[in-house]
């Protein structure tokens, strides 16, 4: 039986949730470091297929130490986004393993 139709949505849900949470996490980080044009740097950090944008964001943020402490609400959001990324990655792994195992036995 073909279960790709089951595991592909699991993978996609994990991917979408992880990318959305990473976007929000990078934006909070850019705001706390007072980086000029935080939306632009968030888009650069998330917008590449091979991770080069995230690497470029991390290189750029080295020049900006944390200047503004996050409020309690923002700290809680920060932790929530990190947990969402972990859960999204877990869904992606489960979906990818399911797809690969299913394709091996077709």
C-alpha positions as CSV (number, residue, x, y, z in Angstrom):
1,X,0.0,0.0,0.0
2,X,1.2,3.5,-0.8
3,X,1.6,5.7,2.3
4,X,3.4,8.6,0.6
5,X,0.0,10.5,0.7
6,X,0.1,10.1,4.5
7,X,3.8,11.0,5.2
8,X,4.1,13.9,2.7
9,X,1.5,16.1,4.6
10,X,3.3,15.3,7.9
11,X,6.6,16.5,6.3
12,X,5.0,19.6,4.9
13,X,3.3,20.6,8.1
14,X,6.6,20.3,9.9
15,X,8.4,22.3,7.2
16,X,5.9,25.1,7.2
17,X,5.7,25.4,11.0
18,X,9.5,25.3,11.4
19,X,10.0,28.0,8.8
20,X,7.3,30.3,10.2
21,X,8.7,29.9,13.7
22,X,12.3,30.5,12.5
23,X,11.1,33.7,10.7
24,X,9.5,35.0,13.9
25,X,12.6,34.0,16.0
26,X,15.0,35.8,13.7
27,X,12.8,38.9,13.7
28,X,12.8,39.0,17.5
29,X,16.6,38.5,17.5
30,X,17.1,41.3,15.0
31,X,14.9,43.6,17.1
32,X,16.8,42.8,20.3
33,X,20.1,43.6,18.6
34,X,18.7,46.7,17.0
35,X,19.8,45.7,13.5
36,X,18.9,48.2,10.9
37,X,16.1,46.9,8.6
38,X,15.2,43.9,10.7
39,X,12.5,42.7,8.3
40,X,15.0,42.7,5.4
41,X,17.5,40.7,7.4
42,X,14.8,38.3,8.5
43,X,13.9,37.7,4.9
44,X,17.5,37.2,4.0
45,X,18.0,34.7,6.9
46,X,15.0,32.6,6.0
47,X,14.8,33.1,2.2
48,X,17.5,30.9,0.8
49,X,17.1,27.2,-0.1
50,X,20.5,26.1,1.0
51,X,21.0,27.9,4.3
52,X,23.4,30.5,2.9
53,X,21.0,33.3,3.9
54,X,20.9,32.1,7.5
55,X,24.7,31.9,7.5
56,X,24.9,35.5,6.1
57,X,22.5,36.6,8.9
58,X,24.6,35.0,11.6
59,X,27.8,36.7,10.1
60,X,26.0,40.0,10.0
61,X,24.6,39.8,13.5
62,X,28.1,39.4,15.0
63,X,28.6,43.1,14.7
64,X,25.5,43.8,16.7
65,X,25.6,42.8,20.4
66,X,22.3,42.5,22.2
67,X,21.3,46.1,23.1
68,X,17.7,45.8,24.2
69,X,16.5,43.2,26.7
70,X,13.4,41.4,25.6
71,X,10.3,41.8,27.7
72,X,8.9,38.8,29.5
73,X,6.2,38.4,26.8
74,X,8.9,38.4,24.1
75,X,11.1,35.9,26.1
76,X,8.1,33.6,26.3
77,X,7.4,33.9,22.6
78,X,11.1,33.3,21.9
79,X,11.0,30.0,23.9
80,X,7.7,29.0,22.2
81,X,9.2,29.6,18.7
82,X,12.2,27.4,19.6
83,X,9.9,24.6,20.7
84,X,7.9,25.0,17.6
85,X,11.0,24.6,15.5
86,X,12.0,21.4,17.3
87,X,8.5,20.0,16.9
88,X,8.5,21.0,13.2
89,X,11.9,19.3,12.7
90,X,10.5,16.2,14.4
91,X,7.6,16.1,12.0
92,X,9.9,16.6,9.1
93,X,12.1,13.7,10.2
94,X,9.1,11.4,10.7
95,X,7.6,12.4,7.3
96,X,11.0,12.0,5.5
97,X,11.7,8.6,7.1
98,X,8.2,7.4,6.2
99,X,8.5,8.5,2.6
100,X,11.9,6.9,2.1
101,X,10.8,3.6,3.7
102,X,7.6,3.6,1.6
103,X,9.5,4.3,-1.6
104,X,11.9,1.5,-0.8
105,X,9.1,-1.1,-0.8
106,X,7.1,0.1,-3.8
